Amino acid sequence: MRSVPIPVDVTKLAITCVKAPRPRVLNRDTGEIKTDKNGNTVFEVTVSVEDEFGRIELVKIATTGEPPISVGDQINPVGLLGYVWEIAGRWGISYRASALLPVRETADA
């Protein structure tokens, strides 16, 4: 069963990079790196997400290509989608964005 992407409204969220972008590893034994359908490397970034009530969660967001962000940057995940998954009775949400930009670049654009 394929997961249907759910758009995430980020307008009331403060999202901060807490771990630098790195290529997503598919297989730890072989070191195989995940690529998209065009052969581009998929990167993952660990971020803290704070909502309007002050609740904070750590999540990973995947994106194609290395995003121009560093630890401590407030970021704007462009086109952020959530995918609900379930495997063997366990479930979660994976996140993917078309781009991860520092808030300062988003404001300049």
PEZI-V565560 format. One record per residue. SS is DSSP state (a for helix, b for strand, c for the rest). PHI is phi in degrees with one decimal (none if undefined). PSI is psi in radians with two decimals (NA if undefined). Layout:
[[SS/PHI/PSI] [SS/PHI/PSI]]
//
This chain:
[[c/none/2.23] [c/-90.9/2.39] [c/-76.4/2.44] [c/-90.8/2.22] [c/-68.9/2.47] [b/-116.6/2.09] [b/-62.8/2.44] [c/-107.2/2.18] [c/-81.6/1.96] [c/-100.1/0.11] [c/-63.4/-0.46] [c/-110.9/0.38] [c/-116.3/2.50] [b/-105.9/2.04] [b/-117.0/2.16] [b/-125.8/2.34] [b/-71.1/2.17] [b/-115.0/-0.18] [b/-145.1/2.24] [b/-56.1/2.62] [b/-57.4/2.48] [b/-147.9/2.65] [b/-60.4/2.46] [c/-79.3/2.21] [b/-92.0/2.19] [b/-82.9/-0.72] [b/-132.8/1.94] [c/-66.3/-0.51] [c/-70.8/-0.72] [c/-97.5/-0.28] [c/78.8/0.22] [b/-61.0/2.29] [b/-98.8/2.42] [c/-72.1/2.42] [b/-128.3/2.76] [c/-84.4/-3.07] [c/-64.8/-0.30] [c/-97.9/0.06] [c/87.6/0.12] [c/-82.6/2.50] [b/-66.9/2.36] [b/-94.6/2.22] [b/-104.1/2.68] [b/-125.4/2.52] [b/-128.9/2.30] [b/-90.3/2.25] [b/-130.3/2.73] [b/-99.9/2.41] [b/-119.7/2.07] [b/-111.9/2.23] [c/-90.0/-3.14] [c/-66.5/-0.23] [c/-99.2/0.05] [c/86.8/0.09] [c/-76.5/2.41] [b/-124.9/2.37] [b/-131.1/2.63] [b/-98.4/2.29] [b/-139.6/2.81] [b/-107.4/2.39] [b/-120.8/2.27] [b/-96.1/2.59] [b/-155.0/2.70] [b/-84.5/2.32] [c/82.0/2.67] [c/-75.4/2.08] [c/-73.4/2.60] [c/-84.0/0.99] [c/-129.2/2.77] [c/-131.0/2.89] [c/-57.8/2.33] [c/97.2/-0.29] [c/-69.8/2.38] [b/-74.9/2.34] [b/-125.0/2.74] [b/-116.0/1.91] [b/-81.6/1.89] [b/-77.6/2.25] [c/63.7/0.71] [c/-69.5/2.23] [b/-124.0/2.53] [b/-109.6/2.42] [b/-121.6/2.03] [b/-80.5/2.31] [b/-128.5/2.75] [b/-145.0/2.27] [b/-139.6/2.14] [c/50.1/0.79] [c/83.4/-0.11] [b/-101.7/2.62] [b/-143.8/2.87] [b/-169.4/-3.03] [b/-127.5/2.23] [b/-105.6/2.61] [b/-119.9/2.50] [b/-142.1/2.45] [c/-127.7/2.63] [c/-73.3/-0.44] [b/-158.6/2.64] [b/-121.4/1.94] [b/-117.8/2.53] [b/-63.3/2.53] [a/-57.2/-0.63] [a/-60.9/-0.63] [a/-73.3/-0.64] [a/-62.5/-0.71] [a/-68.1/-0.59] [a/-72.8/-0.47] [c/-74.1/NA]]
//
